[in-house]
Amino acid sequence: MNTNTKLLQFLTIANAPAASQPVMEGIQKGFGFIPNLMATMAHSPELLKGYLALDAEWDKTSFTPQERNFALLAASVENECGYCTAAHSTIAKVCQKVPVATVAAIRAGKPTGDKKTDALITLVRELVSQRGHASRATIDNFLAAGFAKTQVMELLMPVALKTISNYLDHINPAPLDAAFASEK
């Protein structure tokens, strides 16, 4: 597809389908703005609601907020999605106060210097790049770093979330929102 041509325009609360409007109001309230990618998702209330429902469940998993964001960032980097990479880098640096060097290492595919973080990032990247086929060695390293067996399954959630949002951005590229622009 020619990425210079928009398949779908961004919606506002006013011109979104009725079923998307209350969801977009919640997004506006939570973020203080409606991210361009979600403004695209709003064309399909089912996609928007499904994405946010999965995200809400991902937030309930046994991973820390920082680990959850690292998994989303690693998947976005592996899927080569500049929009989501910038968004999750911003969240890490601004909201979670993650050191700049840690975010830069994740974005560059290099070790962060933290064994547990590196095991998490390696497994996520392998799940994405190998379409769910993670090696036993990578899983064993993840477990040896202090994670639980059930967390291997839980990592399918950020992979699914980023498959949705990263692929949507590939199909219908969204310009970075001002809030994420410094992480381009």
BELVENSUL-V56528 format. One record per run of one state. SS is the DSSP state (h for helix, s for strand, l for the rest). FROM is the first residue (numbers start at 0). LEN is the number of residues. If there is no record, write none. Layout:
BEGIN
[[SS	FROM	LEN] [SS	FROM	LEN]]
END
This chain:
BEGIN
[[l	0	17] [h	17	14] [l	31	4] [h	35	6] [l	41	3] [h	44	14] [l	58	6] [h	64	14] [l	78	3] [h	81	14] [l	95	4] [h	99	9] [l	108	6] [h	114	15] [l	129	6] [h	135	9] [l	144	4] [h	148	23] [l	171	9] [h	180	3] [l	183	1]]
END
